[in-house]
Amino acid sequence: MMDLTQFHHRIPLHVRHYEVDWQGIVHNVNYLLYFELGRVEYFKAVGATVDLNSLNGASKVVLVRNEIDYRSPARFDDELNVHTRIRKIGTTSFVMEGVIVRASDGVTLTENVAYHVWLDPTTDRPTPVPPEFRALVHAFEKE
């Protein structure tokens, strides 16, 4: 299990009725959406520009691998906390981790590791992670 003390970013969300499947639990695909929301809000929190121009212009970051471990189900109207952090920044890639915890009892529901690669937007080839992005993350993570 991931150590929540290592996470400096958290967003709350409530499970909506249409996210629940016929078993009465959150459908597994929705956890990927929750983690994506956590990642986008993390980028905003560190000060990275997140808008359609930045996502389709001078920078291009793609998700190349997504790992998820399901530990316990969430149900309609549960309040969840999505914890997000960048675990590692490599030469052309970075690794993000996420943990979803039920707010009412602190039970860990799911854990996620997401691998991203920074690409040159014209060639779609890996390119070095910009130093400005590294600096934003290091300052936010207090490294």
N, CA and C atoms as an extended XYZ file, in Angstrom:
429
Properties=species:S:1:pos:R:3:atomname:S:1:resname:S:1:resid:I:1 pbc="F F F"
N         0.840       -1.183        0.000 N   MET     1
C         0.000        0.000        0.000 CA  MET     1
C         0.889        1.252        0.000 C   MET     1
N         0.410        2.269       -0.705 N   MET     2
C         1.156        3.521       -0.795 CA  MET     2
C         1.012        4.321        0.497 C   MET     2
N         2.062        5.033        0.848 N   ASP     3
C         2.120        5.839        2.055 CA  ASP     3
C         1.523        7.223        1.772 C   ASP     3
N         0.357        7.519        2.332 N   LEU     4
C        -0.327        8.790        2.068 CA  LEU     4
C         0.452       10.001        2.567 C   LEU     4
N         1.385        9.819        3.489 N   THR     5
C         2.166       10.967        3.955 CA  THR     5
C         3.086       11.493        2.856 C   THR     5
N         3.291       10.713        1.807 N   GLN     6
C         4.128       11.135        0.683 CA  GLN     6
C         3.372       11.989       -0.332 C   GLN     6
N         2.062       12.142       -0.142 N   PHE     7
C         1.222       12.860       -1.095 CA  PHE     7
C         0.903       14.258       -0.567 C   PHE     7
N         1.172       15.283       -1.395 N   HIS     8
C         0.897       16.662       -1.006 CA  HIS     8
C        -0.294       17.246       -1.746 C   HIS     8
N        -0.984       16.428       -2.508 N   HIS     9
C        -2.141       16.913       -3.268 CA  HIS     9
C        -3.314       15.962       -3.077 C   HIS     9
N        -4.484       16.557       -2.847 N   ARG    10
C        -5.697       15.764       -2.646 CA  ARG    10
C        -6.879       16.561       -3.157 C   ARG    10
N        -7.797       15.868       -3.840 N   ILE    11
C        -9.069       16.486       -4.230 CA  ILE    11
C       -10.213       15.600       -3.744 C   ILE    11
N       -11.305       16.214       -3.312 N   PRO    12
C       -12.480       15.424       -2.928 CA  PRO    12
C       -13.420       15.260       -4.124 C   PRO    12
N       -14.193       14.189       -4.114 N   LEU    13
C       -15.273       14.029       -5.082 CA  LEU    13
C       -16.319       13.094       -4.510 C   LEU    13
N       -17.530       13.214       -5.034 N   HIS    14
C       -18.641       12.343       -4.639 CA  HIS    14
C       -18.976       11.408       -5.785 C   HIS    14
N       -19.279       10.172       -5.445 N   VAL    15
C       -19.702        9.206       -6.457 CA  VAL    15
C       -21.111        9.565       -6.911 C   VAL    15
N       -21.271        9.710       -8.225 N   ARG    16
C       -22.568       10.040       -8.806 CA  ARG    16
C       -23.312        8.766       -9.207 C   ARG    16
N       -24.626        8.866       -9.307 N   HIS    17
C       -25.455        7.682       -9.548 CA  HIS    17
C       -25.095        6.961      -10.843 C   HIS    17
N       -24.722        7.676      -11.882 N   TYR    18
C       -24.424        7.043      -13.166 CA  TYR    18
C       -23.043        6.387      -13.209 C   TYR    18
N       -22.260        6.513      -12.144 N   GLU    19
C       -20.956        5.859      -12.069 CA  GLU    19
C       -21.044        4.470      -11.426 C   GLU    19
N       -22.241        4.135      -10.943 N   VAL    20
C       -22.458        2.872      -10.251 CA  VAL    20
C       -23.029        1.857      -11.230 C   VAL    20
N       -22.528        0.627      -11.163 N   ASP    21
C       -22.988       -0.417      -12.088 CA  ASP    21
C       -24.115       -1.252      -11.480 C   ASP    21
N       -24.495       -2.308      -12.169 N   TRP    22
C       -25.607       -3.155      -11.750 CA  TRP    22
C       -25.343       -3.874      -10.432 C   TRP    22
N       -24.073       -3.924       -9.991 N   GLN    23
C       -23.739       -4.539       -8.705 CA  GLN    23
C       -23.889       -3.558       -7.540 C   GLN    23
N       -24.162       -2.276       -7.883 N   GLY    24
C       -24.302       -1.262       -6.847 CA  GLY    24
C       -22.984       -0.648       -6.407 C   GLY    24
N       -21.921       -0.907       -7.175 N   ILE    25
C       -20.603       -0.352       -6.863 CA  ILE    25
C       -20.110        0.469       -8.049 C   ILE    25
N       -19.115        1.307       -7.802 N   VAL    26
C       -18.545        2.113       -8.881 CA  VAL    26
C       -17.954        1.177       -9.933 C   VAL    26
N       -18.341        1.405      -11.188 N   HIS    27
C       -17.795        0.610      -12.294 CA  HIS    27
C       -16.300        0.872      -12.400 C   HIS    27
N       -15.531       -0.167      -12.675 N   ASN    28
C       -14.067       -0.075      -12.627 CA  ASN    28
C       -13.486        1.019      -13.511 C   ASN    28
N       -14.068        1.292      -14.659 N   VAL    29
C       -13.508        2.304      -15.558 CA  VAL    29
C       -13.557        3.708      -14.946 C   VAL    29
N       -14.496        3.952      -14.059 N   ASN    30
C       -14.620        5.280      -13.461 CA  ASN    30
C       -13.430        5.643      -12.581 C   ASN    30
N       -12.781        4.654      -12.006 N   TYR    31
C       -11.601        4.956      -11.195 CA  TYR    31
C       -10.498        5.584      -12.044 C   TYR    31
N       -10.380        5.138      -13.300 N   LEU    32
C        -9.393        5.754      -14.196 CA  LEU    32
C        -9.725        7.221      -14.437 C   LEU    32
N       -11.016        7.542      -14.550 N   LEU    33
C       -11.432        8.943      -14.711 CA  LEU    33
C       -11.127        9.742      -13.447 C   LEU    33
N       -11.359        9.152      -12.285 N   TYR    34
C       -11.050        9.837      -11.027 CA  TYR    34
C        -9.549       10.140      -10.938 C   TYR    34
N        -8.728        9.152      -11.300 N   PHE    35
C        -7.278        9.382      -11.257 CA  PHE    35
C        -6.855       10.441      -12.266 C   PHE    35
N        -7.475       10.452      -13.442 N   GLU    36
C        -7.162       11.482      -14.443 CA  GLU    36
C        -7.525       12.861      -13.918 C   GLU    36
N        -8.666       12.981      -13.273 N   LEU    37
C        -9.060       14.254      -12.669 CA  LEU    37
C        -8.030       14.676      -11.625 C   LEU    37
N        -7.578       13.733      -10.816 N   GLY    38
C        -6.543       14.038       -9.826 CA  GLY    38
C        -5.258       14.528      -10.464 C   GLY    38
N        -4.866       13.897      -11.584 N   ARG    39
C        -3.628       14.309      -12.261 CA  ARG    39
C        -3.752       15.715      -12.842 C   ARG    39
N        -4.866       16.001      -13.498 N   VAL    40
C        -5.058       17.339      -14.078 CA  VAL    40
C        -5.050       18.397      -12.981 C   VAL    40
N        -5.738       18.144      -11.891 N   GLU    41
C        -5.769       19.108      -10.787 CA  GLU    41
C        -4.403       19.227      -10.120 C   GLU    41
N        -3.635       18.154      -10.101 N   TYR    42
C        -2.272       18.200       -9.597 CA  TYR    42
C        -1.434       19.160      -10.442 C   TYR    42
N        -1.512       19.021      -11.775 N   PHE    43
C        -0.752       19.911      -12.652 CA  PHE    43
C        -1.108       21.366      -12.401 C   PHE    43
N        -2.390       21.646      -12.219 N   LYS    44
C        -2.809       23.018      -11.915 CA  LYS    44
C        -2.219       23.481      -10.585 C   LYS    44
N        -2.243       22.593       -9.594 N   ALA    45
C        -1.753       22.954       -8.263 CA  ALA    45
C        -0.255       23.260       -8.260 C   ALA    45
N         0.514       22.565       -9.102 N   VAL    46
C         1.954       22.837       -9.133 CA  VAL    46
C         2.284       24.070       -9.949 C   VAL    46
N         1.305       24.574      -10.704 N   GLY    47
C         1.532       25.785      -11.480 CA  GLY    47
C         1.781       25.549      -12.951 C   GLY    47
N         1.582       24.313      -13.418 N   ALA    48
C         1.739       24.018      -14.846 CA  ALA    48
C         0.525       24.564      -15.605 C   ALA    48
N         0.756       25.018      -16.818 N   THR    49
C        -0.336       25.502      -17.650 CA  THR    49
C        -1.119       24.309      -18.177 C   THR    49
N        -2.407       24.291      -17.876 N   VAL    50
C        -3.267       23.207      -18.341 CA  VAL    50
C        -4.475       23.832      -19.034 C   VAL    50
N        -4.407       23.873      -20.363 N   ASP    51
C        -5.534       24.321      -21.173 CA  ASP    51
C        -5.397       23.683      -22.547 C   ASP    51
N        -6.382       23.838      -23.397 N   LEU    52
C        -6.325       23.182      -24.704 CA  LEU    52
C        -5.154       23.654      -25.543 C   LEU    52
N        -4.774       24.919      -25.432 N   ASN    53
C        -3.628       25.408      -26.203 CA  ASN    53
C        -2.334       24.754      -25.756 C   ASN    53
N        -2.128       24.638      -24.442 N   SER    54
C        -0.886       24.024      -23.974 CA  SER    54
C        -0.896       22.524      -24.246 C   SER    54
N        -2.064       21.899      -24.175 N   LEU    55
C        -2.130       20.462      -24.399 CA  LEU    55
C        -1.992       20.093      -25.874 C   LEU    55
N        -2.322       21.012      -26.766 N   ASN    56
C        -2.251       20.737      -28.199 CA  ASN    56
C        -1.206       21.585      -28.911 C   ASN    56
N        -0.389       22.305      -28.168 N   GLY    57
C         0.544       23.237      -28.801 CA  GLY    57
C         1.988       22.871      -28.582 C   GLY    57
N         2.681       23.694      -27.800 N   ALA    58
C         4.130       23.562      -27.629 CA  ALA    58
C         4.524       22.327      -26.824 C   ALA    58
N         3.607       21.777      -26.076 N   SER    59
C         3.932       20.588      -25.301 CA  SER    59
C         2.942       19.483      -25.613 C   SER    59
N         3.406       18.273      -25.435 N   LYS    60
C         2.545       17.123      -25.654 CA  LYS    60
C         2.984       16.035      -24.688 C   LYS    60
N         2.094       15.668      -23.803 N   VAL    61
C         2.371       14.629      -22.828 CA  VAL    61
C         1.341       13.526      -23.056 C   VAL    61
N         1.821       12.296      -23.180 N   VAL    62
C         0.905       11.185      -23.404 CA  VAL    62
C         1.041       10.154      -22.294 C   VAL    62
N        -0.077        9.561      -21.963 N   LEU    63
C        -0.126        8.464      -21.003 CA  LEU    63
C         0.211        7.186      -21.771 C   LEU    63
N         1.245        6.464      -21.337 N   VAL    64
C         1.667        5.272      -22.065 CA  VAL    64
C         1.408        3.973      -21.302 C   VAL    64
N         1.145        4.085      -20.018 N   ARG    65
C         0.843        2.894      -19.221 CA  ARG    65
C         0.051        3.312      -17.994 C   ARG    65
N        -0.939        2.520      -17.654 N   ASN    66
C        -1.794        2.793      -16.518 CA  ASN    66
C        -1.970        1.499      -15.728 C   ASN    66
N        -1.512        1.474      -14.489 N   GLU    67
C        -1.679        0.305      -13.619 CA  GLU    67
C        -2.674        0.669      -12.531 C   GLU    67
N        -3.564       -0.260      -12.206 N   ILE    68
C        -4.533        0.018      -11.156 CA  ILE    68
C        -4.759       -1.239      -10.331 C   ILE    68
N        -4.811       -1.048       -9.021 N   ASP    69
C        -5.142       -2.121       -8.093 CA  ASP    69
C        -6.428       -1.737       -7.393 C   ASP    69
N        -7.417       -2.625       -7.488 N   TYR    70
C        -8.708       -2.410       -6.836 CA  TYR    70
C        -8.679       -3.132       -5.499 C   TYR    70
N        -8.937       -2.395       -4.424 N   ARG    71
C        -8.849       -2.974       -3.090 CA  ARG    71
C       -10.212       -3.121       -2.411 C   ARG    71
N       -11.078       -2.135       -2.596 N   SER    72
C       -12.389       -2.151       -1.953 CA  SER    72
C       -13.332       -1.273       -2.783 C   SER    72
N       -14.619       -1.611       -2.882 N   PRO    73
C       -15.513       -0.848       -3.759 CA  PRO    73
C       -16.027        0.443       -3.130 C   PRO    73
N       -16.320        1.394       -4.002 N   ALA    74
C       -17.031        2.617       -3.606 CA  ALA    74
C       -18.474        2.462       -4.061 C   ALA    74
N       -19.371        3.190       -3.404 N   ARG    75
C       -20.793        3.116       -3.715 CA  ARG    75
C       -21.351        4.517       -3.943 C   ARG    75
N       -22.571        4.567       -4.451 N   PHE    76
C       -23.234        5.837       -4.722 CA  PHE    76
C       -23.149        6.767       -3.521 C   PHE    76
N       -22.796        8.009       -3.796 N   ASP    77
C       -22.731        9.118       -2.853 CA  ASP    77
C       -21.592        9.030       -1.843 C   ASP    77
N       -20.731        8.031       -1.971 N   ASP    78
C       -19.530        8.024       -1.129 CA  ASP    78
C       -18.710        9.272       -1.436 C   ASP    78
N       -18.158        9.877       -0.407 N   GLU    79
C       -17.192       10.958       -0.623 CA  GLU    79
C       -15.816       10.316       -0.676 C   GLU    79
N       -15.084       10.629       -1.733 N   LEU    80
C       -13.764       10.058       -1.947 CA  LEU    80
C       -12.716       11.157       -1.936 C   LEU    80
N       -11.514       10.797       -1.548 N   ASN    81
C       -10.367       11.691       -1.658 CA  ASN    81
C        -9.381       11.054       -2.621 C   ASN    81
N        -9.012       11.817       -3.644 N   VAL    82
C        -8.055       11.354       -4.639 CA  VAL    82
C        -6.719       12.035       -4.335 C   VAL    82
N        -5.741       11.239       -3.941 N   HIS    83
C        -4.403       11.728       -3.620 CA  HIS    83
C        -3.508       11.485       -4.837 C   HIS    83
N        -2.705       12.494       -5.210 N   THR    84
C        -1.887       12.407       -6.421 CA  THR    84
C        -0.498       12.966       -6.156 C   THR    84
N         0.493       12.350       -6.785 N   ARG    85
C         1.855       12.865       -6.703 CA  ARG    85
C         2.662       12.385       -7.904 C   ARG    85
N         3.763       13.060       -8.147 N   ILE    86
C         4.734       12.575       -9.121 CA  ILE    86
C         5.823       11.857       -8.336 C   ILE    86
N         5.978       10.589       -8.620 N   ARG    87
C         6.963        9.775       -7.906 CA  ARG    87
C         8.361        9.946       -8.473 C   ARG    87
N         8.447       10.108       -9.802 N   LYS    88
C         9.762       10.153      -10.441 CA  LYS    88
C         9.668       10.924      -11.746 C   LYS    88
N        10.706       11.701      -12.033 N   ILE    89
C        10.841       12.345      -13.331 CA  ILE    89
C        12.123       11.815      -13.959 C   ILE    89
N        11.980       11.211      -15.132 N   GLY    90
C        13.129       10.698      -15.856 CA  GLY    90
C        13.587       11.693      -16.910 C   GLY    90
N        14.294       11.221      -17.901 N   THR    91
C        14.802       12.082      -18.965 CA  THR    91
C        13.671       12.597      -19.848 C   THR    91
N        12.808       11.694      -20.313 N   THR    92
C        11.698       12.070      -21.202 CA  THR    92
C        10.345       11.651      -20.644 C   THR    92
N        10.334       11.152      -19.437 N   SER    93
C         9.084       10.628      -18.874 CA  SER    93
C         8.954       10.982      -17.403 C   SER    93
N         7.744       10.759      -16.888 N   PHE    94
C         7.530       10.887      -15.451 CA  PHE    94
C         6.476        9.889      -15.017 C   PHE    94
N         6.529        9.528      -13.749 N   VAL    95
C         5.635        8.532      -13.179 CA  VAL    95
C         4.793        9.203      -12.104 C   VAL    95
N         3.471        9.012      -12.228 N   MET    96
C         2.557        9.565      -11.233 CA  MET    96
C         1.905        8.426      -10.461 C   MET    96
N         1.617        8.701       -9.203 N   GLU    97
C         0.903        7.746       -8.369 CA  GLU    97
C        -0.382        8.383       -7.869 C   GLU    97
N        -1.381        7.552       -7.672 N   GLY    98
C        -2.638        8.022       -7.120 CA  GLY    98
C        -3.207        6.998       -6.158 C   GLY    98
N        -3.908        7.493       -5.164 N   VAL    99
C        -4.599        6.648       -4.197 CA  VAL    99
C        -5.982        7.252       -3.994 C   VAL    99
N        -7.005        6.412       -4.022 N   ILE   100
C        -8.359        6.874       -3.725 CA  ILE   100
C        -8.775        6.258       -2.396 C   ILE   100
N        -9.191        7.136       -1.480 N   VAL   101
C        -9.562        6.748       -0.127 CA  VAL   101
C       -10.993        7.201        0.131 C   VAL   101
N       -11.786        6.343        0.759 N   ARG   102
C       -13.134        6.746        1.171 CA  ARG   102
C       -13.004        7.670        2.375 C   ARG   102
N       -13.597        8.853        2.297 N   ALA   103
C       -13.430        9.875        3.330 CA  ALA   103
C       -14.026        9.461        4.671 C   ALA   103
N       -15.120        8.739        4.647 N   SER   104
C       -15.821        8.432        5.898 CA  SER   104
C       -15.053        7.502        6.827 C   SER   104
N       -14.251        6.594        6.256 N   ASP   105
C       -13.555        5.632        7.111 CA  ASP   105
C       -12.068        5.472        6.801 C   ASP   105
N       -11.562        6.208        5.797 N   GLY   106
C       -10.144        6.155        5.480 CA  GLY   106
C        -9.692        4.891        4.768 C   GLY   106
N       -10.634        4.083        4.308 N   VAL   107
C       -10.275        2.841        3.617 CA  VAL   107
C        -9.729        3.162        2.229 C   VAL   107
N        -8.581        2.575        1.896 N   THR   108
C        -8.015        2.715        0.555 CA  THR   108
C        -8.818        1.853       -0.403 C   THR   108
N        -9.349        2.488       -1.459 N   LEU   109
C       -10.168        1.779       -2.431 CA  LEU   109
C        -9.366        1.315       -3.637 C   LEU   109
N        -8.536        2.186       -4.165 N   THR   110
C        -7.740        1.849       -5.344 CA  THR   110
C        -6.413        2.587       -5.302 C   THR   110
N        -5.434        2.003       -6.004 N   GLU   111
C        -4.129        2.629       -6.174 CA  GLU   111
C        -3.783        2.597       -7.655 C   GLU   111
N        -3.064        3.625       -8.103 N   ASN   112
C        -2.774        3.776       -9.522 CA  ASN   112
C        -1.338        4.231       -9.722 C   ASN   112
N        -0.692        3.683      -10.739 N   VAL   113
C         0.596        4.177      -11.205 CA  VAL   113
C         0.419        4.461      -12.686 C   VAL   113
N         0.722        5.704      -13.091 N   ALA   114
C         0.537        6.135      -14.476 CA  ALA   114
C         1.859        6.652      -15.028 C   ALA   114
N         2.243        6.136      -16.181 N   TYR   115
C         3.511        6.492      -16.827 CA  TYR   115
C         3.225        7.427      -17.995 C   TYR   115
N         3.933        8.550      -18.037 N   HIS   116
C         3.730        9.569      -19.072 CA  HIS   116
C         5.041        9.832      -19.803 C   HIS   116
N         4.925       10.132      -21.093 N   VAL   117
C         6.094       10.486      -21.893 CA  VAL   117
C         5.863       11.856      -22.506 C   VAL   117
N         6.891       12.686      -22.443 N   TRP   118
C         6.865       14.023      -23.037 CA  TRP   118
C         7.276       13.869      -24.500 C   TRP   118
N         6.458       14.369      -25.433 N   LEU   119
C         6.743       14.234      -26.856 CA  LEU   119
C         6.920       15.583      -27.521 C   LEU   119
N         7.745       15.593      -28.560 N   ASP   120
C         7.830       16.752      -29.440 CA  ASP   120
C         6.529       16.775      -30.241 C   ASP   120
N         5.785       17.889      -30.213 N   PRO   121
C         4.460       17.908      -30.858 CA  PRO   121
C         4.496       17.797      -32.381 C   PRO   121
N         5.627       18.061      -32.988 N   THR   122
C         5.686       17.962      -34.454 CA  THR   122
C         6.156       16.594      -34.930 C   THR   122
N         7.009       15.933      -34.149 N   THR   123
C         7.548       14.636      -34.579 CA  THR   123
C         6.951       13.452      -33.825 C   THR   123
N         6.288       13.723      -32.710 N   ASP   124
C         5.770       12.665      -31.825 CA  ASP   124
C         6.870       11.744      -31.292 C   ASP   124
N         8.076       12.246      -31.214 N   ARG   125
C         9.203       11.510      -30.647 CA  ARG   125
C         9.456       12.009      -29.223 C   ARG   125
N         9.911       11.126      -28.330 N   PRO   126
C        10.212       11.568      -26.968 CA  PRO   126
C        11.200       12.723      -26.960 C   PRO   126
N        10.948       13.656      -26.072 N   THR   127
C        11.796       14.831      -25.917 CA  THR   127
C        12.020       15.046      -24.418 C   THR   127
N        13.102       15.682      -24.028 N   PRO   128
C        13.366       15.863      -22.593 CA  PRO   128
C        12.246       16.617      -21.869 C   PRO   128
N        11.995       16.181      -20.649 N   VAL   129
C        11.051       16.889      -19.790 CA  VAL   129
C        11.618       18.287      -19.565 C   VAL   129
N        10.819       19.330      -19.813 N   PRO   130
C        11.330       20.698      -19.670 CA  PRO   130
C        11.797       21.000      -18.240 C   PRO   130
N        12.894       21.725      -18.117 N   PRO   131
C        13.399       22.075      -16.780 CA  PRO   131
C        12.394       22.892      -15.971 C   PRO   131
N        11.565       23.686      -16.644 N   GLU   132
C        10.553       24.485      -15.926 CA  GLU   132
C         9.550       23.573      -15.225 C   GLU   132
N         9.152       22.502      -15.903 N   PHE   133
C         8.216       21.547      -15.301 CA  PHE   133
C         8.863       20.856      -14.107 C   PHE   133
N        10.118       20.435      -14.269 N   ARG   134
C        10.841       19.806      -13.159 CA  ARG   134
C        10.883       20.725      -11.943 C   ARG   134
N        11.174       21.994      -12.188 N   ALA   135
C        11.286       22.959      -11.093 CA  ALA   135
C         9.954       23.130      -10.373 C   ALA   135
N         8.858       23.197      -11.129 N   LEU   136
C         7.532       23.329      -10.520 CA  LEU   136
C         7.225       22.130       -9.618 C   LEU   136
N         7.505       20.942      -10.120 N   VAL   137
C         7.222       19.726       -9.356 CA  VAL   137
C         8.104       19.656       -8.116 C   VAL   137
N         9.396       19.922       -8.266 N   HIS   138
C        10.306       19.852       -7.119 CA  HIS   138
C         9.911       20.860       -6.043 C   HIS   138
N         9.502       22.051       -6.454 N   ALA   139
C         9.073       23.060       -5.480 CA  ALA   139
C         7.794       22.616       -4.756 C   ALA   139
N         6.858       22.057       -5.503 N   PHE   140
C         5.590       21.615       -4.912 CA  PHE   140
C         5.802       20.423       -3.990 C   PHE   140
N         6.615       19.486       -4.434 N   GLU   141
C         6.863       18.274       -3.636 CA  GLU   141
C         7.897       18.495       -2.548 C   GLU   141
N         8.476       19.705       -2.502 N   LYS   142
C         9.450       20.088       -1.478 CA  LYS   142
C        10.684       19.194       -1.513 C   LYS   142
N        11.148       18.920       -2.735 N   GLU   143
C        12.327       18.080       -2.901 CA  GLU   143
C        13.559       18.935       -3.103 C   GLU   143
